[in-house]
Structures are given as structure tokens and as C-alpha cells.
Amino acid sequence: TIHCMELCFLWFYPYEWEKAQAEGRIKSSDLHVADNLGQAWTNFAKYGTPGWAPMGDDFEFVVISDTVSDMMHDWGAQADLLFNEELPALLKMDLHPFHIDPVVKNQIEIQAPIILQTWLKATCPSWKPLDTDTVTVFP
């Protein structure tokens, strides 16, 4: 899913829900999704866990829809198969395998803000993050 896509199910933004209702797109399963997400967020706020284990070395994940799945394994397995096996075979060329280890992902998340701040201070003081009104990164 797209980053932050769950927010309309948590906060019931009127502009999203009123439009969906006017277009006849709201189903009972949408309300079940909202209930499941709300329960996960509430559990996280109250107990520090949404109700399932964090992703580990086997890339475990949970699917939240009108039901909440058991822990599933190998998040990204289909993409790994496509990019690491099927496309290289189809293109008859060796593409570098792509699979982010959870430990590496964690380090990237920790180090990225530090690297960005260092880069901004050292090399590019006029750089500004993109926003909806910005067309170019550098003035």
C-alpha cells in the first residue's frame, strides 16, 4: 500500500469519506478495515505493540484488511522472484540481486537523517526539501 494510506481509515477524514459515500464506494468491509487498524493503533498506544510480532529475519508481515491475518513470511517474495529471477532470465542478463536485510534496513533508517544533515551542512546549504510548490530541488 501507499505510505499513509491507512490514515483515512483511522481518522475518517470527511473529504475522503463523504466523497466515497456520495460515489457509493463504501462497503461494510471498509468499516472492518477501520476497526482493525483502530484496534492495532490502540494496542500500540496502550501496550507498546499492535498485537503482532515485529518483522524479523524471515521478513514476517501481517495483512490488515477486513480481517487481520496471522503472521505471514517473506514479505517481498514476489518482487524478489520477479527482479532477481524472472526479469534476468527474460532479459538474458545478470541483474544484481536485491533483498534488504532487516538489520541493514534498520541501519539505513537510523543513519539516513544523520547523513542528510551532514550533507546539508557540508555541501549544499541552499538545498530545500521538495514540497507541493517546489518544481526543482536547487534554486
C-alpha positions as a Markdown table, in Angstrom:
| # | Residue | x | y | z |
|---|---|---|---|---|
| 1 | Thr | 0.0 | 0.0 | 0.0 |
| 2 | Ile | 1.0 | 3.6 | -0.4 |
| 3 | His | 2.6 | 5.3 | 2.6 |
| 4 | Cys | -0.1 | 6.9 | 4.9 |
| 5 | Met | -2.9 | 5.2 | 3.1 |
| 6 | Glu | -4.3 | 3.9 | 6.4 |
| 7 | Leu | -4.9 | 7.4 | 7.8 |
| 8 | Cys | -8.3 | 7.9 | 6.2 |
| 9 | Phe | -9.4 | 4.6 | 8.0 |
| 10 | Leu | -8.1 | 5.8 | 11.3 |
| 11 | Trp | -9.2 | 9.5 | 11.3 |
| 12 | Phe | -12.2 | 9.3 | 8.9 |
| 13 | Tyr | -11.3 | 12.4 | 7.0 |
| 14 | Pro | -14.7 | 13.9 | 6.0 |
| 15 | Tyr | -13.4 | 14.9 | 2.5 |
| 16 | Glu | -12.5 | 11.2 | 1.8 |
| 17 | Trp | -15.5 | 9.5 | 3.4 |
| 18 | Glu | -18.1 | 12.0 | 2.1 |
| 19 | Lys | -16.8 | 11.7 | -1.4 |
| 20 | Ala | -16.7 | 7.9 | -1.2 |
| 21 | Gln | -20.2 | 7.8 | 0.3 |
| 22 | Ala | -21.6 | 10.1 | -2.5 |
| 23 | Glu | -20.0 | 7.8 | -5.1 |
| 24 | Gly | -21.4 | 4.7 | -3.4 |
| 25 | Arg | -18.0 | 3.2 | -2.7 |
| 26 | Ile | -18.2 | 2.5 | 1.0 |
| 27 | Lys | -18.6 | -1.2 | 1.8 |
| 28 | Ser | -19.0 | -2.9 | 5.2 |
| 29 | Ser | -15.5 | -4.3 | 4.7 |
| 30 | Asp | -14.2 | -0.8 | 4.7 |
| 31 | Leu | -15.5 | -0.3 | 8.3 |
| 32 | His | -13.9 | -3.6 | 9.3 |
| 33 | Val | -10.6 | -2.4 | 8.0 |
| 34 | Ala | -11.1 | 0.8 | 10.1 |
| 35 | Asp | -11.9 | -1.3 | 13.2 |
| 36 | Asn | -8.8 | -3.5 | 12.7 |
| 37 | Leu | -6.5 | -0.5 | 12.2 |
| 38 | Gly | -8.0 | 1.3 | 15.1 |
| 39 | Gln | -7.5 | -1.7 | 17.3 |
| 40 | Ala | -3.9 | -2.1 | 16.2 |
| 41 | Trp | -3.1 | 1.6 | 16.9 |
| 42 | Thr | -4.9 | 1.5 | 20.2 |
| 43 | Asn | -3.0 | -1.6 | 21.3 |
| 44 | Phe | 0.2 | 0.1 | 20.2 |
| 45 | Ala | -0.6 | 3.2 | 22.2 |
| 46 | Lys | -1.7 | 1.3 | 25.3 |
| 47 | Tyr | 0.7 | -1.7 | 25.4 |
| 48 | Gly | 3.5 | -0.8 | 23.0 |
| 49 | Thr | 2.6 | -3.5 | 20.5 |
| 50 | Pro | 0.0 | -3.5 | 17.7 |
| 51 | Gly | -0.8 | -7.2 | 18.5 |
| 52 | Trp | 1.7 | -9.0 | 16.3 |
| 53 | Ala | 5.5 | -9.5 | 16.4 |
| 54 | Pro | 7.9 | -7.2 | 14.5 |
| 55 | Met | 9.4 | -8.2 | 11.2 |
| 56 | Gly | 12.3 | -10.5 | 11.7 |
| 57 | Asp | 14.9 | -12.3 | 9.6 |
| 58 | Asp | 12.2 | -14.2 | 7.7 |
| 59 | Phe | 10.5 | -10.9 | 6.7 |
| 60 | Glu | 7.3 | -11.7 | 8.6 |
| 61 | Phe | 4.4 | -9.4 | 8.0 |
| 62 | Val | 0.6 | -9.0 | 8.7 |
| 63 | Val | -2.1 | -8.2 | 6.2 |
| 64 | Ile | -4.7 | -5.9 | 7.5 |
| 65 | Ser | -8.0 | -5.9 | 5.6 |
| 66 | Asp | -11.5 | -6.7 | 6.8 |
| 67 | Thr | -9.7 | -9.4 | 8.8 |
| 68 | Val | -6.2 | -9.4 | 10.3 |
| 69 | Ser | -4.0 | -12.3 | 9.0 |
| 70 | Asp | -1.7 | -14.5 | 11.0 |
| 71 | Met | 2.0 | -13.6 | 10.6 |
| 72 | Met | 3.0 | -14.4 | 7.1 |
| 73 | His | 6.5 | -14.9 | 5.8 |
| 74 | Asp | 8.9 | -13.5 | 3.2 |
| 75 | Trp | 7.5 | -10.0 | 2.6 |
| 76 | Gly | 8.5 | -9.0 | -0.9 |
| 77 | Ala | 8.9 | -12.6 | -2.1 |
| 78 | Gln | 7.0 | -12.0 | -5.3 |
| 79 | Ala | 9.1 | -8.9 | -6.1 |
| 80 | Asp | 12.3 | -10.7 | -5.3 |
| 81 | Leu | 11.3 | -13.5 | -7.6 |
| 82 | Leu | 10.4 | -11.0 | -10.4 |
| 83 | Phe | 13.5 | -8.9 | -10.1 |
| 84 | Asn | 16.0 | -11.5 | -9.1 |
| 85 | Glu | 15.0 | -14.4 | -11.3 |
| 86 | Glu | 12.3 | -13.8 | -13.9 |
| 87 | Leu | 13.5 | -10.5 | -15.3 |
| 88 | Pro | 17.2 | -11.5 | -15.5 |
| 89 | Ala | 16.1 | -14.7 | -17.3 |
| 90 | Leu | 13.8 | -12.8 | -19.7 |
| 91 | Leu | 16.5 | -10.2 | -20.4 |
| 92 | Lys | 19.2 | -12.8 | -20.5 |
| 93 | Met | 21.4 | -10.7 | -18.3 |
| 94 | Asp | 22.6 | -10.8 | -14.7 |
| 95 | Leu | 21.0 | -8.2 | -12.5 |
| 96 | His | 22.4 | -7.6 | -9.1 |
| 97 | Pro | 20.1 | -9.4 | -6.5 |
| 98 | Phe | 18.0 | -7.0 | -4.4 |
| 99 | His | 16.9 | -8.1 | -1.0 |
| 100 | Ile | 17.2 | -5.7 | 2.0 |
| 101 | Asp | 18.1 | -7.5 | 5.2 |
| 102 | Pro | 16.1 | -6.2 | 8.2 |
| 103 | Val | 19.4 | -5.3 | 10.1 |
| 104 | Val | 20.6 | -3.2 | 7.1 |
| 105 | Lys | 17.1 | -1.6 | 6.7 |
| 106 | Asn | 17.3 | -0.6 | 10.4 |
| 107 | Gln | 20.7 | 0.9 | 10.0 |
| 108 | Ile | 19.6 | 2.8 | 7.0 |
| 109 | Glu | 16.6 | 4.2 | 8.9 |
| 110 | Ile | 18.9 | 5.2 | 11.8 |
| 111 | Gln | 21.8 | 6.7 | 9.7 |
| 112 | Ala | 19.8 | 8.4 | 6.9 |
| 113 | Pro | 18.8 | 11.5 | 8.9 |
| 114 | Ile | 22.4 | 11.9 | 10.2 |
| 115 | Ile | 23.8 | 11.6 | 6.7 |
| 116 | Leu | 21.2 | 14.1 | 5.3 |
| 117 | Gln | 22.0 | 16.6 | 8.0 |
| 118 | Thr | 25.8 | 16.2 | 7.4 |
| 119 | Trp | 25.3 | 16.5 | 3.6 |
| 120 | Leu | 23.2 | 19.7 | 4.0 |
| 121 | Lys | 25.8 | 21.3 | 6.2 |
| 122 | Ala | 28.8 | 20.4 | 4.2 |
| 123 | Thr | 27.8 | 20.6 | 0.5 |
| 124 | Cys | 24.5 | 22.1 | -0.3 |
| 125 | Pro | 23.3 | 24.8 | 2.1 |
| 126 | Ser | 20.7 | 26.1 | -0.5 |
| 127 | Trp | 19.0 | 22.7 | -0.9 |
| 128 | Lys | 15.4 | 22.6 | 0.3 |
| 129 | Pro | 13.2 | 19.5 | 0.7 |
| 130 | Leu | 10.6 | 19.2 | -2.0 |
| 131 | Asp | 7.1 | 20.4 | -1.3 |
| 132 | Thr | 4.0 | 20.7 | -3.4 |
| 133 | Asp | 5.0 | 24.1 | -4.7 |
| 134 | Thr | 8.6 | 23.2 | -5.5 |
| 135 | Val | 9.5 | 22.2 | -9.0 |
| 136 | Thr | 13.2 | 22.0 | -8.8 |
| 137 | Val | 15.5 | 20.9 | -5.9 |
| 138 | Phe | 18.2 | 23.5 | -6.5 |
| 139 | Pro | 17.3 | 27.2 | -6.9 |
